[in-house]
Amino acid sequence: MIEVILMQRVDKLGQMGERVRVRPGFARNYLLPQRKAIRASKDNLLRFDRERVQLEAQNIKRREEAERVAERVFGLTVTIIRAAGESGNLYGSVSSRDIADACKVNGLTVDRAQVLLEQPIKATGIIQVRVELHPEVVIPVGVNVARSQEEADKQARGEDLRAAEQSETESLEAELAAELADLGAAIDR
């Protein structure tokens, strides 16, 4: 375990300025390269204490800016069209990069690293995804994954597509059964 000073809030780890102990790989591969933390040496402690006020002011400014953006785009839903099978399972998947690109088209510029996606989306439907505008500002974004724009519009209105497809299939089967019965009756004559 090594000790680092957090330069910004890190989820499940701590707030800016805290000294925390982390595994060397986590520090070396994530915290240090992304400048989310610095090693807790005497020189770095002194440097952080000198720059603390300035760093906190910058953090507050970025957070306020992120809060203004969050208010402006609250309730944003993006539509992503993908090929899918009859059961609604996608032939591929929707990744954080796809969601970030769709957000950019809708006026919210985010990086794929800001899209907090637990796992890739592999089925059609409307899924809520968290987007981190700032370590302290996270907004929900609706992702409407559909096979066509028409299907996406129906999903957005709240229609149950699977029930509609099932009733359509049942009505077609009933029509076919009736026609076969009529055909069978005509042959028996």
N, C-alpha and C positions, 0 to 999 in steps of 0.2 A: 504494500500500500504506500502511496505517496501523497503528500499534502499539497493542495493547490489553493489559490485564492480565486474565487469566482468573480469574473468581470461583469457578469450579468446573471439574471435569474435563470436557473436551469431546473426544469421539471424534475421532481422527485429527488433533488439533490440539495438545493438551497438558494438563498438570495444573494444579490450582489454584495461583495465584500466579505462573505463568510469564508472561513478556512475549513476545507473539508478533506477527508481522506478518501481516495479513490484507487481503483486498481491501475497499475501502470499502463496497461494497454488502452484503457478508456481515456486516460489523460493524454497519452502519446498520440492516439489515433483520432480522437474526437475533440476533446476540450481544448487542447493547446493549438492544434492547427486552425480551428475555427475561432480562435481568440475569445473563447468563452471563459477561459481561466489562464492563470499564470502560475508557475511554480512558486511555492511558499518559501522563498529564500529571504535573507535579511534585506538585500538590496531591493527585491521586488516588494517586500512589505513596506519599506520606506517610500518607494516610488508610488505604490498604490495609495498610501496615506496622503502624499502630496497631491495626487491627481483625483482623489476621491470625490471632492465637491464638483469638479468639472465632469467627471464620469457620471455622477448621479444626475446632474443637470441635463446632460445629453440623453440619459436614459429616460428621464421624465419627458423631455421634448419628443423623443421617438414614440413613447407610449401614448402621449396626447394625440400625436399625429395618427397613430394606429387606431385610437378610439374614434377619431373623426371619420376615418375611412370605414370603420366597422359600422358606425351609425348610418353612413351613406349607403352601404351595400347590404344592410341587414335584410335577411330573408331572400338572398340571392339563390336562384336555382338555375343550374346550367344543364343543357341537354347534350347528351352524347349518343350518336347513332352508331350501332354496331350490329354485325351479323350474328344471329342467334338461331337456335333450333326451335322446334315447336313448343318445347317445354319451357322456353325462356332462358335456357343456359347459353351463355355466350360462347362463340367458337374461339375467341381469344379472351382477353380480360381488359379491364379499364384500370390503368395505373395512376399514380399521383401525377405523373407528367401529363397524361391526358386531361386530368381535372384542372391542372394549372393552366394548360393551353386554353381550355374552355372558359376558365375564369378570365383570362386575358381578353378573349373575344367579347366577353360581357362587361369589360371595363374595370376589372379587379386584377391588377398586376401582382402576381405572386410567383414565387419560385416553387419548384416541385418539392423541395425540402420543407416548405411551409405547409404543405398538404399532409395532414396527419391521418394516414390511411393504415389501418391495422393490417389489412391484407387486400390484395387486388379484388376488384368487384368482378364477379363471374356470372351474374344473372341480371336480367332486365328488371326494372322497377325503379322506385325513387329511394335513394339511400342518403342519409344525412352524414356528411363528412366534416371534420373539424379542420379549419384553416387558421394557422398561427400567424397573425399579423405582427406580433411582438411577443416576447416571452410571457408577458402578462395580459395579452389581448388575444383571445381565441374566439372565432365566430363559426357558427354552423353554416354550411353551404349544402343545399340540396342538389343531388346529382341524379338527373332523370336519364336512365339508360334504357334505350328502346331500339327496336328494329327499324322504325321509320319515324318521320316527323309526325305523321298522323297518329301513330301509336303513342308517341311521347305526349301529344296534346291530350289524348284520352287519359293517359296516366296522370297528367297534371290536373285534369278535372276530377280525378278520383274514381274513374270507372275501373271496375275489376275486369281486366282483359281476359284472364284465365276463365272466369265464369262465362263471359260472352262467347269465347271460343268454344267452350264446352257445350253451351246451349245451341250454338250454331251447328256443331258437329252432331248433336243429338237430333236436331230438326232435319239435317241432311240424311241421317240414318233412318229417321222415321219416313221421310219422303221416299227413300230408296226401297224401304221395306214395303211401303204402300204400292209403289210401282211394280215391284216384284210380285206382290200378291195379285195385282190386276193382270199382270202378264201371265201368271200361273192360272188364273181363272179363265183367261181368254184361250189358253192352250187346252184346258180341260173341256171346253165346249166342243 
